[in-house]
Amino acid sequence: MPSRPNTPCRHPGCPALVPYGQKYCDKHKLLHPEEVRSASARGYGRAWQKARQRYLAAHPLCVECMKEGKYVKATDVDHIIPHRGDKRLFWDEGNWQALCHSHHSIKTRNEDENPEYRF
Protein backbone atom coordinates (compact mmCIF):
# COMPACT_ATOMS: atom_id res chain seq x y z
CA MET A 1 0.00 0.00 0.00
CA PRO A 2 1.51 3.36 -0.96
CA SER A 3 2.05 5.94 1.76
CA ARG A 4 0.64 9.44 1.59
CA PRO A 5 2.91 12.14 0.21
CA ASN A 6 4.60 14.68 2.43
CA THR A 7 2.82 17.99 2.90
CA PRO A 8 4.20 21.55 3.18
CA CYS A 9 4.96 22.98 6.60
CA ARG A 10 2.03 25.23 7.63
CA HIS A 11 4.29 28.01 8.94
CA PRO A 12 3.95 31.01 6.57
CA GLY A 13 6.66 31.02 3.91
CA CYS A 14 8.31 27.74 4.93
CA PRO A 15 9.02 25.48 1.94
CA ALA A 16 9.89 22.38 4.01
CA LEU A 17 7.93 19.17 3.54
CA VAL A 18 6.71 17.21 6.56
CA PRO A 19 5.18 13.74 6.88
CA TYR A 20 1.42 13.57 6.33
CA GLY A 21 -0.42 14.33 9.58
CA GLN A 22 2.33 16.58 10.94
CA LYS A 23 1.68 20.31 10.64
CA TYR A 24 5.07 21.93 11.15
CA CYS A 25 8.70 21.15 10.43
CA ASP A 26 11.11 20.70 13.35
CA LYS A 27 12.36 24.27 12.88
CA HIS A 28 8.87 25.78 13.39
CA LYS A 29 7.29 23.36 15.90
CA LEU A 30 8.47 25.48 18.83
CA LEU A 31 6.65 28.52 17.45
CA HIS A 32 3.34 26.62 17.53
CA PRO A 33 3.12 24.97 20.96
CA GLU A 34 -0.68 25.16 20.92
CA GLU A 35 -0.65 22.49 18.22
CA VAL A 36 1.09 19.83 20.29
CA ARG A 37 -0.19 20.36 23.84
CA SER A 38 -3.50 19.00 25.08
CA ALA A 39 -6.37 21.38 25.84
CA SER A 40 -5.90 21.02 29.59
CA ALA A 41 -2.16 21.68 29.24
CA ARG A 42 -3.04 24.93 27.41
CA GLY A 43 -5.22 26.07 30.32
CA TYR A 44 -8.62 24.75 29.23
CA GLY A 45 -9.14 22.48 32.23
CA ARG A 46 -11.88 22.33 34.85
CA ALA A 47 -11.36 25.90 36.07
CA TRP A 48 -11.83 27.17 32.50
CA GLN A 49 -14.96 25.06 32.02
CA LYS A 50 -16.53 26.59 35.14
CA ALA A 51 -15.57 30.14 34.12
CA ARG A 52 -16.85 29.49 30.60
CA GLN A 53 -20.23 28.25 31.86
CA ARG A 54 -20.58 31.26 34.14
CA TYR A 55 -19.66 33.67 31.33
CA LEU A 56 -22.09 32.10 28.84
CA ALA A 57 -24.89 32.25 31.44
CA ALA A 58 -24.27 36.00 31.80
CA HIS A 59 -23.74 36.56 28.02
CA PRO A 60 -26.08 34.10 26.24
CA LEU A 61 -26.03 35.65 22.74
CA CYS A 62 -23.35 35.74 20.04
CA VAL A 63 -21.97 39.28 19.78
CA GLU A 64 -21.21 38.93 16.04
CA CYS A 65 -24.72 37.66 15.23
CA MET A 66 -26.19 40.56 17.22
CA LYS A 67 -24.19 42.98 15.04
CA GLU A 68 -25.98 41.37 12.07
CA GLY A 69 -29.37 41.81 13.76
CA LYS A 70 -29.75 38.11 14.61
CA TYR A 71 -30.28 36.52 18.00
CA VAL A 72 -28.24 33.31 18.13
CA LYS A 73 -27.23 31.40 21.25
CA ALA A 74 -23.53 31.69 22.09
CA THR A 75 -21.71 28.39 22.54
CA ASP A 76 -18.07 29.48 22.74
CA VAL A 77 -16.13 31.97 24.84
CA ASP A 78 -13.56 33.61 22.61
CA HIS A 79 -10.39 35.45 23.59
CA ILE A 80 -10.65 38.71 21.64
CA ILE A 81 -6.86 39.08 21.65
CA PRO A 82 -5.34 35.58 21.33
CA HIS A 83 -3.59 34.77 24.60
CA ARG A 84 -0.89 32.49 23.08
CA GLY A 85 -0.11 31.12 26.54
CA ASP A 86 -0.20 34.43 28.45
CA LYS A 87 -2.08 33.53 31.68
CA ARG A 88 -2.94 37.16 32.46
CA LEU A 89 -4.57 37.60 29.04
CA PHE A 90 -6.16 34.14 29.25
CA TRP A 91 -8.08 34.93 32.48
CA ASP A 92 -8.88 38.59 31.71
CA GLU A 93 -12.68 38.60 31.31
CA GLY A 94 -12.41 41.93 29.52
CA ASN A 95 -10.70 39.97 26.75
CA TRP A 96 -13.59 37.49 26.42
CA GLN A 97 -16.59 37.57 24.13
CA ALA A 98 -19.48 35.17 23.61
CA LEU A 99 -19.68 33.73 20.09
CA CYS A 100 -21.68 31.07 18.29
CA HIS A 101 -19.59 28.14 17.09
CA SER A 102 -19.70 29.35 13.47
CA HIS A 103 -18.32 32.81 14.24
CA HIS A 104 -15.72 31.38 16.63
CA SER A 105 -14.49 28.97 13.95
CA ILE A 106 -14.21 31.75 11.38
CA LYS A 107 -12.30 34.03 13.78
CA THR A 108 -9.96 31.26 14.90
CA ARG A 109 -9.26 30.15 11.31
CA ASN A 110 -8.39 33.73 10.31
CA GLU A 111 -6.06 34.10 13.31
CA ASP A 112 -4.38 30.76 12.59
CA GLU A 113 -3.88 31.55 8.90
CA ASN A 114 -2.44 34.99 9.68
CA PRO A 115 -0.76 34.57 13.06
CA GLU A 116 0.87 37.42 14.91
CA TYR A 117 4.23 36.34 16.31
CA ARG A 118 5.86 37.94 19.35
CA PHE A 119 9.50 37.16 20.07
Secondary structure, 3 states (H helix, E strand, C coil): CCCCCCEECCCCCCCCEECCCCCCCCCCHHHCHHHCCCCCCCCCCHHHHHHHHHHHHHCCECHHHHHCCCCCECCEEEECCCCCCCHHHHHCHHHEEEECHHHHHHHHHHHHHCCCCCC
